[in-house]
Amino acid sequence: MQQEAGQDGPAASVIDPLTLAEAWAREGRPVALATVVETWGSAPRPVGAHLVIDAEGNFEGSVSGGCVEGAVVAEAADVIETGKPAMLEFGVADETAWQVGLSCGGRIRVLVEPIGHGG
């Protein structure tokens, strides 16, 4: 996994994932968009947070962090390949929450869908 955009300082890191998804799709890059659609308890990102991922593993934005984000990026590869959306749910007990990137045992539901070509 590598983060392509947003590495050139604070101003560059404020790239809108939706704008980037549209730009990548217009370039003909296979793209998936992950969106937080529901949260319960404590969650690092609010409903509506986005992560855009291309077929090369480049990504921008955030839906959670930690292992959850890695799992979403991995799932996005399948979504790009099949063209079929996926609904993912992550949740853990308080004692293991920090290990996977969910503070205080929150749960989140993330929709990963193909954008642009192929889907």
VOZA-327467 format. One record per residue: x, y, z of N, C-alpha, C in turn; residue in three letters. Coordinates in pm, 1 decimal. Each point is the difference from the previous one (the first is absolute). Layout:
BEGIN
<nc1->X nc2->Y nc3->Z cac1->X cac2->Y cac3->Z cc1->X cc2->Y cc3->Z aa->ALA>;
...
END
This chain:
BEGIN
<nc1->84.3 nc2->-117.5 nc3->0.0 cac1->-84.3 cac2->117.5 cac3->0.0 cc1->88.5 cc2->123.4 cc3->0.0 aa->MET>;
<nc1->-39.5 nc2->95.5 nc3->-79.6 cac1->74.0 cac2->124.4 cac3->0.6 cc1->-96.9 cc2->114.7 cc3->-17.1 aa->GLN>;
<nc1->31.5 nc2->108.3 nc3->60.8 cac1->-82.9 cac2->119.1 cac3->-12.5 cc1->65.7 cc2->89.5 cc3->-102.7 aa->GLN>;
<nc1->-71.7 nc2->26.2 nc3->-111.5 cac1->58.9 cac2->74.8 cac3->-110.4 cc1->-7.8 cc2->149.4 cc3->22.2 aa->GLU>;
<nc1->-115.9 nc2->50.8 nc3->30.7 cac1->-18.3 cac2->143.9 cac3->12.9 cc1->15.0 cc2->41.7 cc3->145.1 aa->ALA>;
<nc1->20.7 nc2->128.2 nc3->20.7 cac1->-2.8 cac2->53.4 cac3->135.4 cc1->127.3 cc2->-16.3 cc3->80.2 aa->GLY>;
<nc1->113.1 nc2->-24.7 nc3->-64.7 cac1->122.9 cac2->-18.5 cac3->74.7 cc1->92.5 cc2->120.6 cc3->-5.6 aa->GLN>;
<nc1->-44.7 nc2->109.1 nc3->-58.0 cac1->86.0 cac2->116.1 cac3->-17.9 cc1->-26.1 cc2->111.1 cc3->99.8 aa->ASP>;
<nc1->-43.7 nc2->-32.6 nc3->119.3 cac1->-22.3 cac2->101.6 cac3->101.5 cc1->-147.4 cc2->17.9 cc3->30.6 aa->GLY>;
<nc1->-30.2 nc2->83.6 nc3->98.1 cac1->-136.5 cac2->15.9 cac3->48.8 cc1->-99.2 cc2->45.5 cc3->-105.4 aa->PRO>;
<nc1->35.6 nc2->93.5 nc3->-85.2 cac1->-95.0 cac2->49.0 cac3->-100.0 cc1->-34.4 cc2->-109.2 cc3->-100.0 aa->ALA>;
<nc1->97.3 nc2->-82.6 nc3->-36.2 cac1->-23.3 cac2->-105.3 cac3->-97.9 cc1->-84.8 cc2->-112.8 cc3->57.2 aa->ALA>;
<nc1->-4.8 nc2->-13.8 nc3->132.3 cac1->-72.1 cac2->-111.6 cac3->60.0 cc1->-149.6 cc2->25.0 cc3->11.5 aa->SER>;
<nc1->-49.1 nc2->112.5 nc3->-50.0 cac1->-141.6 cac2->32.4 cac3->9.6 cc1->-69.7 cc2->-28.0 cc3->-133.6 aa->VAL>;
<nc1->37.9 nc2->-105.4 nc3->-67.9 cac1->-60.9 cac2->-39.5 cac3->-126.0 cc1->-132.8 cc2->-68.5 cc3->30.1 aa->ILE>;
<nc1->-105.3 nc2->42.3 nc3->-68.3 cac1->-131.3 cac2->-60.7 cac3->18.6 cc1->-3.0 cc2->-135.7 cc3->-70.0 aa->ASP>;
<nc1->-25.0 nc2->-109.2 nc3->73.8 cac1->-1.4 cac2->-133.0 cac3->-62.1 cc1->-103.0 cc2->-13.2 cc3->-112.6 aa->PRO>;
<nc1->-113.7 nc2->68.6 nc3->9.8 cac1->-100.8 cac2->-8.3 cac3->-106.3 cc1->49.8 cc2->65.2 cc3->-128.7 aa->LEU>;
<nc1->66.1 nc2->114.5 nc3->13.3 cac1->56.6 cac2->67.7 cac3->-116.3 cc1->108.6 cc2->-86.3 cc3->-62.4 aa->THR>;
<nc1->81.5 nc2->-60.8 nc3->83.6 cac1->106.9 cac2->-86.5 cac3->-48.2 cc1->-56.8 cc2->-124.2 cc3->-68.7 aa->LEU>;
<nc1->-104.0 nc2->-59.3 nc3->55.9 cac1->-64.0 cac2->-117.3 cac3->-61.1 cc1->-48.8 cc2->33.9 cc3->-140.3 aa->ALA>;
<nc1->-63.0 nc2->115.7 nc3->-13.4 cac1->-49.3 cac2->43.1 cac3->-130.5 cc1->115.4 cc2->19.6 cc3->-97.9 aa->GLU>;
<nc1->106.6 nc2->64.4 nc3->46.1 cac1->115.9 cac2->24.6 cac3->-87.2 cc1->64.2 cc2->-131.9 cc3->-43.3 aa->ALA>;
<nc1->20.7 nc2->-90.5 nc3->95.5 cac1->60.4 cac2->-129.0 cac3->-33.9 cc1->-87.1 cc2->-76.9 cc3->-98.2 aa->TRP>;
<nc1->-131.6 nc2->-0.3 nc3->20.9 cac1->-91.9 cac2->-71.2 cac3->-89.6 cc1->5.3 cc2->61.1 cc3->-140.7 aa->ALA>;
<nc1->7.0 nc2->133.3 nc3->-9.2 cac1->9.6 cac2->66.5 cac3->-130.8 cc1->129.3 cc2->-37.9 cc3->-72.1 aa->ARG>;
<nc1->105.5 nc2->-26.2 nc3->76.5 cac1->127.6 cac2->-43.4 cac3->-59.0 cc1->-5.5 cc2->-145.5 cc3->-46.2 aa->GLU>;
<nc1->-109.4 nc2->-68.5 nc3->30.1 cac1->-13.7 cac2->-139.4 cac3->-38.4 cc1->53.7 cc2->-97.3 cc3->103.2 aa->GLY>;
<nc1->34.9 nc2->50.6 nc3->117.1 cac1->50.3 cac2->-87.3 cac3->106.2 cc1->-116.9 cc2->-71.1 cc3->67.0 aa->ARG>;
<nc1->10.2 nc2->-130.1 nc3->19.6 cac1->-102.6 cac2->-69.9 cac3->78.4 cc1->3.8 cc2->50.7 cc3->144.1 aa->PRO>;
<nc1->-115.5 nc2->37.1 nc3->53.5 cac1->-6.6 cac2->65.0 cac3->130.4 cc1->-113.5 cc2->-58.9 cc3->82.3 aa->VAL>;
<nc1->22.0 nc2->-6.1 nc3->131.6 cac1->-106.7 cac2->-33.7 cac3->94.1 cc1->-9.5 cc2->112.9 cc3->101.4 aa->ALA>;
<nc1->-121.0 nc2->22.6 nc3->47.3 cac1->-23.9 cac2->102.0 cac3->101.5 cc1->-58.4 cc2->-68.2 cc3->122.9 aa->LEU>;
<nc1->65.9 nc2->20.9 nc3->113.8 cac1->-49.5 cac2->-53.1 cac3->127.6 cc1->-62.1 cc2->115.8 cc3->77.3 aa->ALA>;
<nc1->-119.5 nc2->-23.7 nc3->55.5 cac1->-72.7 cac2->103.0 cac3->73.5 cc1->-49.1 cc2->-57.0 cc3->132.7 aa->THR>;
<nc1->25.4 nc2->71.4 nc3->109.5 cac1->-57.7 cac2->-39.3 cac3->129.3 cc1->-149.3 cc2->28.9 cc3->-8.1 aa->VAL>;
<nc1->-81.4 nc2->-105.5 nc3->13.5 cac1->-144.9 cac2->17.6 cac3->-12.3 cc1->-72.9 cc2->-11.0 cc3->133.9 aa->VAL>;
<nc1->68.1 nc2->-53.0 nc3->101.0 cac1->-63.8 cac2->-12.3 cac3->131.1 cc1->107.6 cc2->-18.0 cc3->106.7 aa->GLU>;
<nc1->-21.9 nc2->58.6 nc3->116.4 cac1->90.8 cac2->-20.0 cac3->113.3 cc1->-81.5 cc2->-27.5 cc3->125.1 aa->THR>;
<nc1->60.2 nc2->-71.9 nc3->92.9 cac1->-58.1 cac2->-24.8 cac3->131.5 cc1->109.7 cc2->24.2 cc3->101.5 aa->TRP>;
<nc1->-32.8 nc2->65.5 nc3->107.8 cac1->100.3 cac2->26.6 cac3->103.4 cc1->106.5 cc2->93.6 cc3->-51.4 aa->GLY>;
<nc1->120.5 nc2->-18.8 nc3->47.7 cac1->111.6 cac2->84.7 cac3->-38.9 cc1->57.1 cc2->-46.7 cc3->-133.5 aa->SER>;
<nc1->14.8 nc2->93.2 nc3->-94.0 cac1->58.3 cac2->-32.7 cac3->-130.5 cc1->94.0 cc2->113.7 cc3->-40.0 aa->ALA>;
<nc1->115.4 nc2->-33.4 nc3->-61.3 cac1->98.1 cac2->103.0 cac3->-33.6 cc1->-45.3 cc2->96.6 cc3->-109.5 aa->PRO>;
<nc1->-88.9 nc2->-42.6 nc3->-88.4 cac1->-47.1 cac2->85.3 cac3->-108.6 cc1->-152.8 cc2->0.7 cc3->-0.2 aa->ARG>;
<nc1->-60.8 nc2->112.3 nc3->-36.9 cac1->-146.3 cac2->8.9 cac3->0.7 cc1->-63.4 cc2->-64.2 cc3->-123.2 aa->PRO>;
<nc1->-129.5 nc2->-20.7 nc3->7.5 cac1->-76.2 cac2->-43.8 cac3->-116.5 cc1->26.3 cc2->100.6 cc3->-112.1 aa->VAL>;
<nc1->22.9 nc2->-50.4 nc3->-119.8 cac1->28.5 cac2->85.3 cac3->-114.6 cc1->147.8 cc2->14.1 cc3->-30.6 aa->GLY>;
<nc1->87.7 nc2->-48.6 nc3->88.7 cac1->143.8 cac2->5.5 cac3->-27.8 cc1->31.7 cc2->-92.5 cc3->-117.9 aa->ALA>;
<nc1->97.8 nc2->40.5 nc3->-83.5 cac1->30.8 cac2->-73.3 cac3->-122.5 cc1->146.6 cc2->-38.3 cc3->-9.6 aa->HIS>;
<nc1->21.9 nc2->-110.1 nc3->-70.3 cac1->133.0 cac2->-45.7 cac3->-37.1 cc1->-9.6 cc2->-43.0 cc3->-145.6 aa->LEU>;
<nc1->82.7 nc2->56.0 nc3->-87.3 cac1->2.5 cac2->-40.0 cac3->-140.6 cc1->125.0 cc2->-84.9 cc3->-21.5 aa->VAL>;
<nc1->-17.0 nc2->-110.0 nc3->-75.3 cac1->108.3 cac2->-95.5 cac3->-21.9 cc1->4.0 cc2->-33.7 cc3->-148.6 aa->ILE>;
<nc1->120.4 nc2->-7.2 nc3->-58.7 cac1->8.3 cac2->-44.7 cac3->-138.6 cc1->54.6 cc2->-142.5 cc3->-5.5 aa->ASP>;
<nc1->2.8 nc2->-56.8 nc3->-119.8 cac1->40.6 cac2->-139.5 cac3->-18.3 cc1->146.1 cc2->-24.6 cc3->34.6 aa->ALA>;
<nc1->79.7 nc2->105.5 nc3->4.1 cac1->142.4 cac2->-12.7 cac3->34.5 cc1->22.7 cc2->1.6 cc3->151.3 aa->GLU>;
<nc1->-106.0 nc2->27.1 nc3->77.1 cac1->13.7 cac2->7.6 cac3->145.1 cc1->25.6 cc2->140.6 cc3->51.5 aa->GLY>;
<nc1->-2.0 nc2->99.9 nc3->-88.5 cac1->11.3 cac2->139.4 cac3->44.0 cc1->-131.4 cc2->39.5 cc3->66.0 aa->ASN>;
<nc1->6.2 nc2->81.8 nc3->103.9 cac1->-123.5 cac2->41.0 cac3->66.9 cc1->13.9 cc2->138.5 cc3->59.6 aa->PHE>;
<nc1->-115.7 nc2->60.5 nc3->24.8 cac1->-5.8 cac2->131.9 cac3->62.8 cc1->-128.0 cc2->6.1 cc3->81.1 aa->GLU>;
<nc1->6.6 nc2->67.7 nc3->113.8 cac1->-115.3 cac2->11.3 cac3->88.6 cc1->13.6 cc2->-96.7 cc3->115.2 aa->GLY>;
<nc1->-109.4 nc2->-19.7 nc3->73.2 cac1->3.8 cac2->-90.7 cac3->114.4 cc1->-141.5 cc2->-38.4 cc3->41.1 aa->SER>;
<nc1->-16.8 nc2->-126.9 nc3->35.2 cac1->-126.7 cac2->-45.9 cac3->55.7 cc1->15.5 cc2->-48.8 cc3->143.5 aa->VAL>;
<nc1->124.0 nc2->-20.4 nc3->44.9 cac1->20.8 cac2->-45.2 cac3->136.9 cc1->144.1 cc2->15.3 cc3->44.0 aa->SER>;
<nc1->88.0 nc2->-76.3 nc3->-56.4 cac1->139.1 cac2->-4.6 cac3->41.8 cc1->35.3 cc2->-140.3 cc3->43.4 aa->GLY>;
<nc1->123.6 nc2->-21.7 nc3->29.4 cac1->45.3 cac2->-129.8 cac3->50.3 cc1->-29.5 cc2->-113.9 cc3->-95.5 aa->GLY>;
<nc1->-23.7 nc2->-117.0 nc3->56.8 cac1->-25.7 cac2->-121.5 cac3->-77.8 cc1->-129.3 cc2->10.0 cc3->-79.8 aa->CYS>;
<nc1->-96.6 nc2->75.5 nc3->49.8 cac1->-127.0 cac2->15.1 cac3->-71.1 cc1->24.8 cc2->61.5 cc3->-137.3 aa->VAL>;
<nc1->76.8 nc2->105.2 nc3->-4.6 cac1->26.4 cac2->65.9 cac3->-128.4 cc1->73.3 cc2->-93.8 cc3->-94.8 aa->GLU>;
<nc1->95.1 nc2->-76.9 nc3->51.1 cac1->69.9 cac2->-98.1 cac3->-83.3 cc1->-95.2 cc2->-102.9 cc3->-57.4 aa->GLY>;
<nc1->-95.3 nc2->-44.6 nc3->79.9 cac1->-99.0 cac2->-97.1 cac3->-46.9 cc1->-90.0 cc2->60.8 cc3->-107.3 aa->ALA>;
<nc1->-35.4 nc2->126.8 nc3->15.9 cac1->-84.1 cac2->68.0 cac3->-99.1 cc1->75.8 cc2->13.6 cc3->-132.0 aa->VAL>;
<nc1->127.1 nc2->36.7 nc3->5.3 cac1->81.0 cac2->11.9 cac3->-121.6 cc1->9.4 cc2->-136.6 cc3->-69.2 aa->VAL>;
<nc1->20.6 nc2->-106.7 nc3->76.7 cac1->6.7 cac2->-134.7 cac3->-57.3 cc1->-132.6 cc2->-38.6 cc3->-65.0 aa->ALA>;
<nc1->-110.3 nc2->28.5 nc3->66.8 cac1->-132.7 cac2->-30.7 cac3->-55.8 cc1->-25.6 cc2->80.0 cc3->-126.9 aa->GLU>;
<nc1->49.8 nc2->122.6 nc3->-5.5 cac1->-18.9 cac2->84.2 cac3->-118.0 cc1->59.0 cc2->-65.7 cc3->-124.6 aa->ALA>;
<nc1->109.8 nc2->-73.5 nc3->14.4 cac1->59.4 cac2->-69.8 cac3->-114.8 cc1->-99.2 cc2->-99.8 cc3->-57.8 aa->ALA>;
<nc1->-72.0 nc2->-72.1 nc3->86.5 cac1->-101.4 cac2->-95.2 cac3->-46.7 cc1->-117.3 cc2->72.2 cc3->-65.7 aa->ASP>;
<nc1->-41.0 nc2->110.5 nc3->58.9 cac1->-111.3 cac2->78.4 cac3->-54.5 cc1->36.4 cc2->52.7 cc3->-138.5 aa->VAL>;
<nc1->122.3 nc2->48.7 nc3->-15.7 cac1->45.5 cac2->49.1 cac3->-130.8 cc1->0.5 cc2->-114.0 cc3->-101.0 aa->ILE>;
<nc1->49.6 nc2->-116.0 nc3->41.3 cac1->10.7 cac2->-114.7 cac3->-90.1 cc1->-136.6 cc2->-53.6 cc3->-42.5 aa->GLU>;
<nc1->-93.6 nc2->-12.0 nc3->94.4 cac1->-130.7 cac2->-60.1 cac3->-29.9 cc1->-104.3 cc2->101.2 cc3->-46.0 aa->THR>;
<nc1->19.0 nc2->127.1 nc3->36.4 cac1->-100.4 cac2->101.3 cac3->-30.0 cc1->-120.9 cc2->-6.6 cc3->90.9 aa->GLY>;
<nc1->8.8 nc2->-80.8 nc3->105.8 cac1->-112.4 cac2->-17.6 cac3->93.0 cc1->30.0 cc2->68.5 cc3->132.8 aa->LYS>;
<nc1->-93.6 nc2->83.7 nc3->49.7 cac1->22.1 cac2->66.5 cac3->128.7 cc1->2.1 cc2->-98.5 cc3->116.1 aa->PRO>;
<nc1->57.6 nc2->42.2 nc3->110.5 cac1->5.8 cac2->-83.3 cac3->120.9 cc1->-32.2 cc2->87.0 cc3->121.5 aa->ALA>;
<nc1->-71.7 nc2->-57.9 nc3->94.6 cac1->-28.2 cac2->66.4 cac3->127.3 cc1->85.5 cc2->-68.7 cc3->105.7 aa->MET>;
<nc1->82.9 nc2->76.9 nc3->67.4 cac1->89.4 cac2->-54.1 cac3->101.8 cc1->-41.0 cc2->53.0 cc3->135.9 aa->LEU>;
<nc1->13.1 nc2->-82.9 nc3->101.3 cac1->-28.5 cac2->44.9 cac3->135.9 cc1->116.1 cc2->-40.0 cc3->88.8 aa->GLU>;
<nc1->44.8 nc2->95.2 nc3->80.4 cac1->110.3 cac2->-22.8 cac3->91.7 cc1->-43.2 cc2->40.2 cc3->139.2 aa->PHE>;
<nc1->31.6 nc2->-82.2 nc3->98.1 cac1->-29.2 cac2->32.9 cac3->137.9 cc1->79.8 cc2->-90.0 cc3->91.8 aa->GLY>;
<nc1->40.7 nc2->55.6 nc3->112.8 cac1->81.5 cac2->-76.3 cac3->93.5 cc1->-36.3 cc2->36.2 cc3->143.0 aa->VAL>;
<nc1->38.4 nc2->-85.9 nc3->89.5 cac1->-19.0 cac2->27.4 cac3->142.6 cc1->97.3 cc2->109.2 cc3->44.2 aa->ALA>;
<nc1->-34.4 nc2->70.0 nc3->107.6 cac1->83.7 cac2->109.3 cac3->49.1 cc1->145.4 cc2->-40.0 cc3->20.6 aa->ASP>;
<nc1->24.9 nc2->-119.6 nc3->51.3 cac1->137.1 cac2->-37.8 cac3->33.5 cc1->88.6 cc2->-21.7 cc3->-123.2 aa->GLU>;
<nc1->-57.5 nc2->-25.1 nc3->-117.9 cac1->81.3 cac2->-17.8 cac3->-120.5 cc1->-18.1 cc2->114.2 cc3->-99.4 aa->THR>;
<nc1->-76.6 nc2->99.3 nc3->34.7 cac1->-34.8 cac2->107.9 cac3->-93.2 cc1->121.3 cc2->72.4 cc3->-55.1 aa->ALA>;
<nc1->94.5 nc2->38.1 nc3->84.9 cac1->114.4 cac2->77.7 cac3->-46.1 cc1->87.8 cc2->-77.9 cc3->-95.8 aa->TRP>;
<nc1->6.3 nc2->-131.2 nc3->15.1 cac1->84.5 cac2->-82.4 cac3->-86.3 cc1->-44.0 cc2->5.1 cc3->-145.4 aa->GLN>;
<nc1->-128.7 nc2->18.3 nc3->-26.2 cac1->-48.5 cac2->0.9 cac3->-138.4 cc1->-41.9 cc2->138.6 cc3->-46.7 aa->VAL>;
<nc1->24.9 nc2->101.7 nc3->79.4 cac1->-25.0 cac2->136.2 cac3->-44.1 cc1->-136.5 cc2->55.9 cc3->33.6 aa->GLY>;
<nc1->-76.5 nc2->-66.1 nc3->83.6 cac1->-128.8 cac2->52.4 cac3->44.2 cc1->13.3 cc2->37.1 cc3->146.8 aa->LEU>;
<nc1->-8.3 nc2->128.1 nc3->27.9 cac1->15.4 cac2->43.6 cac3->138.4 cc1->-126.0 cc2->-30.5 cc3->79.4 aa->SER>;
<nc1->14.0 nc2->-60.3 nc3->115.0 cac1->-109.5 cac2->-23.5 cac3->94.5 cc1->-107.5 cc2->-95.0 cc3->-49.6 aa->CYS>;
<nc1->35.4 nc2->-97.2 nc3->-80.3 cac1->-93.9 cac2->-106.2 cac3->-34.5 cc1->-110.9 cc2->37.4 cc3->-93.9 aa->GLY>;
<nc1->16.5 nc2->99.7 nc3->-81.8 cac1->-103.5 cac2->37.9 cac3->-95.2 cc1->-16.1 cc2->-102.1 cc3->-111.4 aa->GLY>;
<nc1->-107.7 nc2->15.9 nc3->-74.6 cac1->-24.4 cac2->-83.0 cac3->-118.2 cc1->-30.9 cc2->93.4 cc3->-116.0 aa->ARG>;
<nc1->40.6 nc2->-41.6 nc3->-119.2 cac1->-31.2 cac2->78.2 cac3->-118.8 cc1->-45.8 cc2->-92.4 cc3->-112.1 aa->ILE>;
<nc1->-80.5 nc2->53.8 nc3->-88.7 cac1->-40.0 cac2->-68.8 cac3->-122.8 cc1->48.0 cc2->84.9 cc3->-115.4 aa->ARG>;
<nc1->67.9 nc2->-64.1 nc3->-96.5 cac1->62.7 cac2->69.4 cac3->-112.2 cc1->-47.9 cc2->-62.0 cc3->-131.1 aa->VAL>;
<nc1->-52.3 nc2->83.6 nc3->-90.5 cac1->-38.9 cac2->-44.1 cac3->-133.5 cc1->117.2 cc2->25.1 cc3->-92.5 aa->LEU>;
<nc1->41.2 nc2->-104.0 nc3->-73.4 cac1->106.4 cac2->13.4 cac3->-98.4 cc1->-63.2 cc2->-27.2 cc3->-136.3 aa->VAL>;
<nc1->8.9 nc2->100.2 nc3->-90.1 cac1->-65.6 cac2->-14.6 cac3->-129.9 cc1->92.4 cc2->43.2 cc3->-113.0 aa->GLU>;
<nc1->-16.0 nc2->-65.7 nc3->-116.8 cac1->82.0 cac2->36.8 cac3->-115.0 cc1->-47.2 cc2->134.0 cc3->-56.9 aa->PRO>;
<nc1->94.7 nc2->77.2 nc3->-50.0 cac1->-31.8 cac2->130.8 cac3->-59.0 cc1->54.0 cc2->1.4 cc3->-143.2 aa->ILE>;
<nc1->-79.4 nc2->52.2 nc3->-90.1 cac1->47.4 cac2->16.9 cac3->-137.1 cc1->6.2 cc2->-130.1 cc3->-76.2 aa->GLY>;
<nc1->107.7 nc2->-21.7 nc3->-69.4 cac1->5.9 cac2->-110.2 cac3->-94.6 cc1->7.5 cc2->-135.7 cc3->68.4 aa->HIS>;
<nc1->-56.5 nc2->-98.5 nc3->-69.5 cac1->3.0 cac2->-135.7 cac3->50.2 cc1->-116.8 cc2->-35.4 cc3->88.1 aa->GLY>;
<nc1->-62.0 nc2->95.0 nc3->67.8 cac1->-108.1 cac2->-32.0 cac3->91.9 cc1->-128.6 cc2->14.0 cc3->-64.3 aa->GLY>;
END
